[in-house]
Amino acid sequence: MIQKKSWPAACLVTALVTGLSPDPAQGPIRELTAQEAVVIDEWDVPWEGSRPRDPYVAPDGRVWFVGQTANYVARLDPADGSFQRFDLESGAGPHNLIVDDDGIVWYAGNRDAHIGRLDPTTGDIRTYPMPDPAARDPHTLVFDSRGTIWFSLQQANMIGRFDPGSGAVDLVPVPTPNSRPYGIVVDADDRPWVSEFAGGKIATIDPVTLDLREYDLGRVETRPRRLMITSDGGIWYVDFAGGLLGRLDRETGAVREYPLPGGAGARPYGMVVDEDDMIWLVETGLQPNRFIGFDTEAGELVSVTDIPSGAGSVRHMYYDAERREVWFGTDANTVGRARLP
């Protein structure tokens, strides 16, 4: 039986509950009232061991996600807890998906070098292969304001652009060898920003000329995995290896880093930003994983909440601004929702 589990979770005072302290310069984490608390719900996915991940809320409110190890795309209806599965070709290895305004699902065929299109109304699936054999692993997809899809290719060391109308693909090699382009976001000017996970850098591409620029984050050991953009244009990233949250100033190249409460072993991974410029991220190096809130304007932690299933790892998250909800998949085979205060 599929179960939905809900836990109201007041913010933990880190030093008291976990024995870990945030950066003393940030001060203590303010304990939230019940009205301010994050509430986490999780739904057990009916296909065991399938690594459900990278959920995305469609215009109708249903939540789409991929089963990375079981070659499917699926959707959850949070209203009644029902799931519907759409099987992909064996070996597709879907890694990520996004949903357009017409409800069409686009997914990254990470193990079969393609971008896929699923029409949920008919169940029809169409695949668009990469034009270069070296572009073997489309990784994370994101729309710009015109509906163009930008995507990272981690092992191929490339960043791609895909036109859903024509099927055309442009590929831009990253100059730093083996830098593993990973998380990707698009700013208000339709310029993509990409974390170079193994390169200790962040890259951006001019959407007109396709010229690429890299920003060095200052430490060779930095491992930026996901990134987000705040309203002031700041590029925020999680340092998976260092247990840090960082901000890159795109104008000056200056970097500022903030220690997370889990310390060097926090392994921050999935992250989102809300309309108040609050960063929400997950520390995956601790079990259970912890859902963290950080006020970027004040530069301080405000919330720490355990994910009740333990999660194993939360790799990517989606923020639904209409409902103030953060959606995530877990290696514990659940799809989760964090309802923000």
C-alpha positions in Angstrom: 0.0 0.0 0.0 1.2 3.5 -0.8 1.6 5.6 2.3 1.7 9.3 2.7 3.5 10.3 5.9 3.4 13.8 7.4 5.5 15.2 10.2 5.3 18.8 11.5 8.9 19.6 12.3 9.9 22.6 14.3 13.3 24.0 13.7 16.1 22.2 15.6 18.5 24.3 17.6 21.6 22.7 16.2 24.0 23.0 19.0 21.6 21.4 21.4 20.1 18.6 19.2 23.0 17.5 17.1 26.1 18.6 18.9 27.1 20.5 15.8 27.5 24.3 15.9 27.0 26.7 13.0 29.6 29.3 12.3 29.9 31.4 15.5 29.8 34.6 13.4 26.3 33.7 12.3 25.0 33.4 15.8 22.5 30.7 17.1 19.7 29.4 14.9 16.5 31.0 16.0 13.9 28.3 17.1 10.8 28.6 15.0 7.3 28.7 16.3 4.8 26.0 15.3 3.3 28.4 12.7 6.8 29.0 11.2 7.9 25.4 11.1 8.7 23.4 8.0 6.3 20.4 7.5 7.5 17.4 5.5 5.3 14.9 3.8 6.6 11.8 1.9 5.0 9.3 -0.4 6.3 5.8 -0.8 6.9 5.1 -4.5 5.4 1.8 -5.5 8.4 0.6 -7.6 11.1 -0.5 -5.2 14.7 0.5 -5.6 14.0 2.7 -8.6 15.7 5.9 -7.3 12.9 8.4 -7.8 14.4 11.8 -8.3 14.2 15.3 -9.7 10.4 16.0 -9.3 8.8 18.9 -11.2 5.3 20.3 -10.6 3.2 20.5 -13.8 0.7 23.3 -14.5 -2.1 21.0 -13.2 -0.4 20.5 -9.8 0.6 16.9 -10.4 4.2 16.1 -9.7 6.4 14.4 -12.3 9.7 12.5 -11.6 12.0 9.9 -13.1 13.0 6.5 -11.9 16.6 6.6 -12.7 17.5 3.0 -12.2 14.2 1.6 -13.5 13.8 3.5 -16.8 10.5 5.2 -16.2 8.8 8.6 -16.0 6.0 8.9 -13.5 3.6 11.3 -11.9 2.1 11.6 -8.4 -1.2 13.2 -7.7 -0.7 14.7 -4.2 -4.5 15.1 -3.8 -5.1 11.3 -3.6 -1.6 9.8 -3.5 -2.0 7.9 -6.8 0.9 7.2 -9.1 1.0 6.7 -12.9 4.0 5.2 -14.7 5.2 5.6 -18.2 7.9 3.1 -19.2 10.9 4.2 -21.3 13.2 2.1 -23.4 15.6 -0.1 -21.6 18.8 1.6 -20.9 17.4 5.2 -21.1 18.7 5.9 -17.6 16.5 9.0 -17.1 18.3 11.5 -14.9 16.1 14.6 -14.8 12.9 16.0 -16.2 11.1 19.3 -16.8 7.5 20.1 -17.8 6.5 22.8 -20.3 3.4 25.0 -20.1 1.4 22.6 -22.3 2.1 19.7 -19.9 4.7 18.0 -22.2 7.4 16.2 -20.3 11.0 16.5 -21.4 13.6 14.2 -19.8 17.3 13.6 -20.0 18.2 10.2 -21.4 21.5 10.1 -19.4 22.6 6.6 -20.4 21.4 6.7 -23.9 22.6 10.1 -25.2 19.2 11.7 -25.9 16.6 14.1 -24.7 13.1 12.6 -24.6 9.6 14.0 -25.1 6.6 12.4 -23.4 3.0 13.5 -24.3 1.1 12.4 -21.2 -2.2 12.5 -23.1 -1.3 10.0 -25.7 1.7 8.3 -24.0 3.7 8.9 -27.1 7.5 9.2 -26.6 9.9 10.8 -29.0 13.7 10.8 -28.6 16.2 13.4 -29.9 19.7 11.9 -30.0 22.8 14.0 -29.4 24.5 15.0 -32.7 28.0 14.2 -31.4 28.9 10.7 -30.0 31.0 12.4 -27.4 27.9 14.1 -25.9 27.0 10.8 -24.2 25.2 11.9 -21.0 22.6 14.7 -21.0 22.3 15.4 -17.2 20.2 18.3 -16.0 17.7 20.2 -18.0 16.3 23.8 -17.5 14.1 26.1 -19.5 14.8 29.7 -20.4 12.0 32.2 -20.8 11.5 31.3 -24.5 11.1 27.6 -23.8 14.6 26.7 -25.1 16.2 23.9 -23.0 19.7 24.3 -21.7 21.4 21.2 -20.2 24.6 20.0 -18.7 26.6 16.9 -19.8 28.7 15.8 -16.9 31.0 13.1 -18.3 31.1 14.7 -21.8 32.3 18.0 -20.3 29.9 20.0 -22.3 26.9 22.4 -21.9 24.1 22.0 -24.4 21.2 24.0 -25.9 18.1 22.3 -27.3 15.4 23.8 -29.4 12.2 21.8 -28.7 10.6 23.2 -31.9 13.2 22.2 -34.4 15.1 19.5 -32.4 18.4 21.3 -33.1 21.2 20.9 -30.5 24.2 23.1 -29.9 27.0 21.8 -27.8 29.6 24.0 -26.0 32.7 22.3 -24.7 33.9 23.4 -21.3 37.6 24.4 -21.5 38.6 23.1 -18.1 39.3 19.3 -18.6 37.2 16.8 -16.8 35.3 19.6 -14.9 32.0 17.7 -14.9 29.3 20.3 -15.6 26.5 19.5 -13.2 23.8 21.8 -11.8 22.4 24.4 -14.1 20.1 27.5 -13.8 19.1 30.3 -16.2 19.0 34.0 -15.1 16.6 36.8 -16.1 18.6 37.5 -19.2 18.3 33.8 -20.4 22.0 33.2 -19.6 22.7 29.8 -18.3 25.0 29.3 -15.2 26.5 25.9 -14.6 28.5 24.4 -11.7 31.7 22.6 -12.6 31.6 19.9 -10.0 35.2 18.6 -10.4 36.6 21.9 -11.7 36.0 24.2 -8.7 34.4 26.7 -11.1 31.1 28.1 -12.3 30.6 28.7 -16.0 28.2 30.9 -17.9 27.3 31.1 -21.6 26.3 34.1 -23.7 23.0 32.9 -25.2 23.6 34.8 -28.5 27.3 34.1 -29.2 27.6 30.9 -27.2 30.9 32.3 -25.7 31.7 30.6 -22.4 33.2 32.3 -19.4 34.5 30.5 -16.2 34.7 31.9 -12.7 37.3 30.3 -10.4 35.8 29.8 -6.9 39.3 30.2 -5.3 40.0 26.8 -3.8 41.0 23.7 -5.9 39.1 21.4 -3.5 35.8 23.2 -3.9 33.1 20.9 -5.4 30.1 23.0 -6.4 27.2 20.6 -7.2 24.0 22.6 -7.5 23.4 26.4 -7.8 20.7 29.0 -7.6 20.3 32.7 -8.3 18.9 35.3 -5.9 17.1 38.4 -6.9 20.2 40.6 -6.6 22.0 38.4 -9.2 24.1 36.5 -6.7 25.1 33.0 -7.8 24.7 30.7 -4.8 26.2 27.2 -4.8 26.6 24.2 -2.4 30.2 22.9 -1.9 29.6 19.2 -1.6 33.1 18.4 -0.4 33.6 21.3 2.0 30.2 21.4 3.7 29.7 25.1 2.7 27.2 27.3 1.1 28.8 29.9 -1.2 28.0 33.1 -3.1 29.7 34.2 -6.3 29.5 37.9 -7.2 29.2 37.8 -11.0 30.5 41.4 -11.3 33.6 41.2 -9.3 34.2 37.4 -9.1 34.4 37.6 -5.3 33.3 34.6 -3.4 31.9 34.4 0.1 31.3 31.1 1.9 29.2 30.1 4.9 29.8 26.9 6.9 26.8 24.6 7.2 25.8 23.1 10.6 26.8 19.6 9.4 30.4 20.7 9.1 32.8 19.3 6.5 30.8 16.1 6.3 27.5 17.8 5.5 27.6 16.9 1.8 25.1 19.6 0.7 23.4 18.6 -2.5 19.8 19.5 -3.6 18.9 23.2 -3.3 16.3 25.8 -4.2 15.7 29.5 -3.7 12.2 30.9 -2.8 10.7 34.4 -3.7 12.1 35.8 -0.4 15.7 34.8 -1.4 15.7 32.1 1.2 18.0 29.2 0.2 16.7 25.7 1.1 19.2 22.9 0.8 19.7 19.3 2.0 22.7 18.0 4.0 23.1 14.5 2.6 26.2 13.5 4.5 24.1 13.1 7.7 21.5 10.4 8.3 18.8 11.3 8.4 19.3 13.9 5.7 18.6 17.4 7.0 16.5 20.1 5.3 18.2 23.5 5.9 16.9 27.1 5.5 19.4 30.0 5.0 18.5 33.7 4.9 20.7 35.1 2.2 20.0 38.7 3.1 20.9 38.3 6.7 23.6 35.7 6.0 22.4 33.3 8.7 20.8 29.9 9.2 17.2 29.9 10.2 16.0 26.3 10.0 17.1 22.7 10.3 14.7 19.9 9.9 15.3 16.1 9.7 13.8 14.3 6.7 11.8 11.6 8.4 12.5 8.7 6.0 16.2 9.4 6.3 16.2 10.0 2.5 19.6 8.5 1.9 20.3 11.3 -0.5 18.3 14.2 -2.0 20.0 15.1 -5.3 17.8 17.8 -6.8 14.8 19.8 -5.7 12.0 21.9 -7.2 10.4 25.0 -5.7 6.6 25.4 -6.4 6.2 29.2 -5.8 2.4 29.1 -6.1 2.1 26.7 -3.1 5.3 27.5 -1.3 6.4 23.9 -1.5 9.7 22.2 -2.2 9.6 18.8 -3.9 12.4 16.2 -3.8 13.0 12.5 -4.5 15.0 10.3 -2.1 17.2 7.2 -2.3 14.8 5.8 0.4 12.4 5.4 -2.6 10.1 8.3 -1.6 8.9 11.5 -3.2 8.9 14.3 -0.6 7.3 17.7 -0.1 8.5 20.4 2.3 5.8 22.9 3.0 7.5 26.2 3.9 6.3 28.6 6.5 
